[in-house]
Amino acid sequence: MTTTYAPRLPVSTREVVAETLPVDLPVNTWRTMLRLVVPVCAGDWLDVHGWARVTNDTGRDRGDAGYTVGVGYHLWMYDVDDGKGAARTEADWRRISPLKGDNVTRQRHHMPMDISTLYQVPADWPEGHRMVVVLRADAHSTAWKAGDTLTVDREYGELVVRPWCRTPNTPVEA
């Protein structure tokens, strides 16, 4: 039997939750830019698109020229109904898109981040559990100075999930 799917109304948010991205040396200090709780079922397909923007004002407060900052970003998910709440760790998150990134200089000033992916909800997803889909970003530079940040342009950004749900009584394809 072939699994069939039907589109469900998209869900979206324009609530950018981060205000800044700290600039540091490591490349794994992710910050949540946007997040969205989505009802899902095992085997559903999610068409996810997210975008946000950051501004490089490094050096402005010191009166120097600033420096180039690398920004990495991708889409993640976790089970919001897993009972872990505040005890959730990085191991509970799953990256659902490839890593994307770019450099933002003081001359370029603004850097848009735009990312899309198609993700299938795992076949063993617990019935009735909702998924949180998240756009996360990280800023890093070998020239970093303690306390420097990129500004997250909170009026620019959106996360949209378009679910394609299994129709009733169709199997989940592994």
C-alpha positions in Angstrom: 0.0 0.0 0.0 1.3 3.4 -0.9 1.3 6.2 1.7 -0.6 9.2 0.7 -0.3 12.8 2.1 -2.5 15.8 2.3 -1.4 19.4 3.0 -2.3 21.0 6.3 -2.5 24.7 6.8 1.0 26.2 7.4 2.0 27.5 10.8 4.4 30.4 11.1 5.9 33.0 13.5 7.6 36.3 13.0 8.6 36.5 16.7 12.4 36.7 16.6 13.5 35.7 20.1 17.2 36.5 20.1 18.4 40.1 20.5 22.1 39.5 19.9 24.6 36.8 18.8 27.7 36.8 20.9 30.9 36.7 18.9 33.4 34.2 20.2 35.9 31.7 19.0 34.0 28.4 19.2 31.6 27.5 16.5 29.0 25.7 18.7 27.5 28.5 20.9 24.1 28.4 19.1 21.3 30.9 19.9 17.7 30.4 19.0 16.5 33.0 16.4 13.0 31.8 15.9 11.0 28.8 17.2 7.7 27.2 16.4 5.6 24.5 18.0 4.1 22.2 15.4 1.6 19.3 15.8 3.0 16.3 13.9 2.5 12.6 13.4 5.0 9.9 12.6 5.9 9.9 8.9 4.6 13.4 8.2 6.7 15.6 5.9 7.6 19.2 6.9 8.5 21.8 4.3 10.4 24.3 6.5 11.6 27.8 5.5 13.2 30.3 7.9 15.0 33.6 7.5 16.4 36.3 9.8 19.0 39.1 9.6 22.0 40.2 11.7 24.0 43.5 11.8 27.7 43.7 12.3 28.6 46.8 14.4 31.7 45.3 16.0 34.2 48.0 17.0 31.6 50.8 16.9 31.7 51.3 20.7 35.5 51.3 20.7 35.8 53.5 17.7 37.8 51.0 15.7 37.1 49.4 12.3 35.6 46.2 13.6 36.2 42.9 12.0 34.6 40.2 9.8 32.4 37.7 11.6 31.4 34.3 10.4 27.7 33.3 11.0 26.6 29.7 10.8 22.9 28.8 10.9 20.6 25.8 10.4 17.3 24.3 11.4 16.8 22.0 14.4 14.0 20.2 16.1 13.1 18.6 19.5 10.1 16.9 21.1 8.4 19.5 23.3 6.2 16.9 25.0 9.1 14.5 26.0 8.7 15.5 29.7 12.3 16.9 29.9 11.3 20.6 30.1 14.2 22.7 31.4 16.3 19.5 31.8 16.6 19.2 28.0 20.2 19.0 26.8 21.9 19.5 23.4 21.6 15.7 23.0 17.8 16.1 22.8 18.0 18.4 19.8 18.3 17.0 16.2 19.6 19.1 13.3 17.2 18.8 10.4 19.0 20.8 7.7 22.5 21.2 6.4 24.7 23.9 7.9 24.7 27.2 6.1 26.9 30.2 6.7 28.4 33.4 5.5 30.6 36.2 6.6 29.4 39.7 7.5 31.9 42.5 7.4 31.5 46.0 8.8 31.2 47.3 5.2 28.5 44.8 4.3 26.9 45.6 7.7 23.7 43.5 7.3 23.6 39.8 6.6 20.4 37.9 5.7 20.1 34.3 6.6 17.8 32.2 4.5 17.3 28.4 4.8 14.8 25.8 3.7 14.6 22.0 4.2 12.2 19.1 3.7 12.2 16.9 6.8 10.3 13.6 7.4 9.1 13.1 11.0 10.7 9.9 12.3 8.6 6.7 12.0 9.0 6.2 15.8 7.7 9.7 16.7 5.4 9.3 19.8 1.7 9.7 19.1 0.3 13.1 20.3 3.8 14.7 20.8 4.5 18.1 19.2 7.7 19.1 17.6 9.5 22.4 18.1 11.2 23.6 14.9 14.0 26.1 15.5 16.2 28.4 13.4 19.5 28.7 15.3 22.6 30.7 14.6 26.2 31.2 15.9 28.7 34.0 15.4 32.4 33.5 15.5 35.7 35.1 14.5 39.4 34.6 15.1 39.6 38.4 15.8 36.8 38.3 18.4 37.0 40.6 21.4 35.2 39.7 24.7 31.7 41.2 24.9 31.3 41.8 21.1 27.9 40.8 19.6 26.1 41.0 16.4 22.7 42.7 16.6 19.8 40.4 15.7 17.4 42.6 13.6 14.2 41.5 15.4 11.9 43.2 12.9 13.3 40.9 10.2 12.5 37.2 10.3 10.0 34.5 9.9 9.8 30.7 10.3 7.2 28.8 8.3 6.3 25.1 8.5 4.1 23.6 5.8 3.0 20.1 7.0 2.1 17.3 4.7 0.3 14.7 6.8 -0.3 11.1 6.2 -3.9 10.4 5.3 -5.7 8.2 7.7 -5.1 4.4 7.6 -1.9 4.7 5.4 1.3 3.1 6.6 4.4 5.0 7.5 7.2 4.2 5.0 10.5 3.6 6.6 
